C-alpha cells in the first residue's frame, strides 16, 4: 500500500467511523495516513489491503496489519484488522485474513500470530474463530483505544 491509495483509504475510513467506534482508531487525516504508511514500511511491520476482486475500480474492503514482528526463537507478530463500511459481513475480511495469515507464515516466516480483541466485538471474535485462531487468555486494560484503556481477549494461531 502506498500514498497513491491515500484518498480511497481516507474516504473509506470516514465512511466507516460508526462501524469502527469503539473498536479501532484508523488513520483519518492525510498526516495520519502518511505516518501509518511509514510505520508499516518499517522493519517488523506489514500493512495489507483487503480489496474486492473483480471491481472496475479500486474497492477497499478492509485492512490487515501484522506488526511488532520478532524473529529468532519467537517468530511472532501481532495482528490488527478492520473492515470498511459496506464491505462487512460479506466474507471479504475472512478471505483477506486467511490470505494474510498464509502470507505471514509462508512469506514472512512467522510461526505465530496473536490478535487482541475487545470482548464486546462479536464480529471480530467470530472472524478469528472462523480463521482457526484459538483463545489463549484475557488481558484487562490491555490497549488504549479512543482514550480509554480497554480489556482484550488474546487469540492466536500457529503455523502448521
matplotlib code that plots the C-alpha trace (Angstrom):
import matplotlib.pyplot as plt

x = [0.0, 1.4, 0.4, -1.4, -4.1, -4.5, -7.7, -9.5, -8.3, -9.3, -12.7, -13.3, -12.1, -14.5, -17.4, -16.6, -16.4, -19.6, -18.5, -15.0, -16.1, -15.1, -13.0, -10.3, -8.9, -8.0, -5.8, -8.3, -6.2, -3.6, -0.9, -2.1, -2.1, 1.5, 2.6, 0.7, 2.4, 5.8, 5.1, 4.0, 7.2, 9.4, 11.1, 8.9, 5.6, 3.5, 0.3, -2.1, -5.2, -8.2, -9.6, -12.8, -11.8, -13.4, -14.3, -13.9, -12.2, -10.2, -12.7, -11.1, -12.9, -10.5, -7.0, -4.9, -1.8, 0.9, 3.1, 5.8, 7.2, 10.0, 12.1, 14.7, 13.2, 9.9, 8.9, 5.7, 3.7, 0.6, -2.4, -4.8, -7.6, -10.8, -13.4, -14.7, -18.4, -20.3, -18.0, -18.6, -20.3, -19.7, -16.8, -14.2, -12.4, -12.4, -10.8, -8.4, -7.4, -6.9, -4.5, -2.7, -2.2, -0.8, 1.5, 2.7, 3.6, 4.9, 6.5, 7.3, 8.3, 6.4, 5.4, 2.7, 0.2, -1.7, -4.9, -6.1, -9.8, -12.2, -14.7, -17.8, -16.6, -18.6, -17.9, -14.1, -14.3, -16.3, -13.8, -10.7, -12.6, -13.6, -10.0, -8.7, -7.5, -7.9, -8.5, -5.5, -6.4, -7.7, -5.8, -7.5, -6.9, -4.6, -4.7, -5.6, -8.2, -10.2, -8.6, -9.7, -7.8, -9.8, -9.8, -8.9, -9.2, -6.0, -6.4, -3.6, -2.8, 0.4, 1.9, 1.0]
y = [0.0, 3.4, 7.0, 6.5, 4.8, 7.7, 9.2, 5.9, 4.9, 8.2, 8.2, 4.6, 5.5, 8.5, 6.4, 3.7, 5.9, 4.4, 0.9, 1.3, 3.0, 2.0, -0.9, 0.8, 4.3, 4.1, 6.9, 9.6, 12.5, 12.8, 13.2, 10.1, 8.2, 9.1, 8.2, 4.9, 4.1, 5.0, 2.8, -0.2, 0.2, -0.1, -3.4, -5.7, -4.4, -5.3, -3.4, -5.2, -4.0, -6.2, -5.4, -6.6, -8.7, -8.1, -4.5, -2.0, 0.4, 0.1, -1.0, -1.2, -3.7, -3.5, -3.6, -6.2, -5.2, -7.5, -5.6, -5.9, -9.0, -10.6, -13.3, -15.6, -18.3, -16.3, -15.8, -14.0, -10.9, -9.1, -8.9, -5.9, -5.5, -3.7, -3.8, -0.7, 0.2, -1.5, -4.5, -6.0, -9.4, -10.5, -12.9, -10.5, -10.0, -13.7, -14.3, -11.4, -12.5, -16.1, -14.8, -12.5, -15.5, -17.5, -14.6, -14.3, -18.0, -18.7, -15.4, -13.6, -16.9, -16.3, -19.2, -17.4, -14.5, -13.0, -11.0, -9.0, -8.3, -6.4, -8.8, -7.0, -7.1, -10.1, -9.8, -9.7, -12.7, -14.6, -13.7, -15.0, -18.1, -18.9, -18.5, -21.1, -18.9, -20.1, -18.1, -18.1, -15.6, -12.3, -9.1, -6.4, -2.8, -4.1, -1.3, 2.3, 2.9, 6.1, 7.5, 4.5, 1.5, -1.5, -5.1, -7.6, -11.3, -12.9, -15.1, -16.8, -19.1, -21.0, -22.3, -25.9]
z = [0.0, -0.9, -0.8, -4.2, -2.2, 0.2, -1.0, -1.4, 2.1, 3.8, 2.1, 3.4, 6.9, 7.1, 5.8, 8.4, 11.6, 13.1, 12.2, 13.8, 17.0, 19.7, 18.4, 16.4, 15.5, 11.8, 10.3, 9.3, 8.1, 5.3, 8.0, 9.9, 6.7, 5.8, 9.4, 9.0, 5.7, 7.2, 10.3, 8.0, 5.9, 9.0, 9.7, 11.7, 10.2, 7.2, 6.1, 3.7, 2.0, 1.5, -2.0, -3.6, -6.6, -9.9, -9.3, -12.1, -9.8, -6.5, -3.8, -0.4, 1.8, 4.8, 6.2, 7.9, 9.7, 11.0, 13.5, 16.1, 14.4, 16.4, 14.7, 16.3, 18.6, 18.9, 15.2, 16.2, 15.3, 16.3, 14.0, 13.7, 11.1, 10.3, 7.5, 5.8, 5.8, 3.0, 2.9, 6.4, 6.8, 3.2, 3.8, 2.4, 5.6, 6.2, 2.8, 3.4, 6.8, 5.6, 2.9, 5.4, 7.8, 4.9, 3.9, 7.5, 7.8, 4.2, 3.2, 6.4, 8.0, 11.2, 13.5, 15.5, 15.1, 18.0, 17.8, 20.8, 20.6, 22.8, 24.4, 23.1, 19.4, 18.4, 14.7, 15.2, 17.6, 15.1, 12.3, 14.1, 15.3, 11.7, 10.6, 13.0, 15.9, 19.5, 22.6, 24.9, 27.6, 28.8, 29.4, 31.5, 30.3, 27.6, 24.9, 24.9, 22.2, 21.8, 25.0, 27.2, 28.4, 27.1, 28.1, 25.4, 24.7, 23.4, 20.3, 18.4, 15.6, 14.9, 11.6, 10.9]

ax = plt.figure().add_subplot(projection="3d")
ax.plot(x, y, z, "-o")
ax.set_aspect("equal")
plt.show()
